[in-house]
Amino acid sequence: MLTVGDKFPAFDLKATVSTDIKSAFTTINNDTYKGKWLVVFFWPKDFTFVCPTEIAAFGKLNGDFADRDAQVLGASIDTEFVHLAWRQNHADLKDLPFPMLADVKRELSASLGVLDKNEGVALRATFIVDPEGIIRFASVHDLSVGRNVQEVLRTLDALQTDELCPCNWQKGEDVLKVG
């Protein structure tokens, strides 16, 4: 698995960005949000149970991520059409404010090393990537355990200070000073 300090792999994927079939799809690659922080998170499959709770949580905090010059990108191995159907049929996903990447060929999830060996789906992986394309945070959960989106936001805040941040540090608190 790629980890902190590694370059985030090149990608060029179809994405679902709305529930309107006329404007639902676009293509997103490494240059789409050039110069921004990226928060890229993977879930195993659409139309499941734990996944929409996480996706909706990222959606609710999307404005907070955007305030920090970070673009949220969600991804699974489903097609853009499955993403569209799920968004159209799940109340918590209808107004999702970030793109859902369709990693159908599993190229991005495989190059990141987050494919479940038994199921062939993406694990619940989260990456924070700095504006230079370097992974600064990587986390992977078991398929049955949802992640804490507030912790992802807290970690982004800490990374953006470029300082030493103690355990449970929150934005606005003092950072550690050495010497």
Disulfide bonds with the S-S distance in Angstrom:
none
